């Protein structure tokens, strides 16, 4: 089970907006690049500028809006004839880059909890990239693009969004959260294994 499975309902709510954007000449690739640019700018600002904890309230807000951007660019591509080879690359690469930038600011907070806290945030960033790579490789073996959980992109957005909200509300991360990033890393690793297995099983009859 993954939050990703709720995507069809979310898309239905966005469909009228997507029609208006298509009529206005907005392209899927423009939406994809815009979402990535905002994600990278926000993540790097939070990391390097080290603003007050209140600023982390922008993380859950943007995580939600980013899911909307991602749904919109896919619908523009599929439903309005905007699919392209460049778009396929942008869709995968910008997601990995955006995730890395948005997770990075949390390294400082987890490093303060334990000696290896920052390392585990870095591990989640690397493993998240691998999980998306594993999902994207499905078509190369004759399977579909895999979105299996339990810790896909939407699930990770929920975890980091909740952490951002907690930090913004002024509560110091409790000691037990030092185990959170190793747990997330393990779940992302399992997600990668499940995506590989699912793709191989789907492709086997062919």
Protein Blocks (a to p, Z undefined) as FASTA:
>chain_A
ZZklmmmmmmmmmmmmmmmmmmnopafklmmmmmmmmmmmmmmmmmmnopafklmmmmmm
mmmmmmmmmmmmmmmmmmnopacfklmmmmmmmmmmmmmmmmmmmmmmmmmmpmklmmmm
mmmmmmmmmmmmmmmmmmmnopacdfbdfbdfklmmmmmmmmmmmmmnopacdfklmmmm
mmmmmmmmmmmmmmmmmmmmmmmmZZ
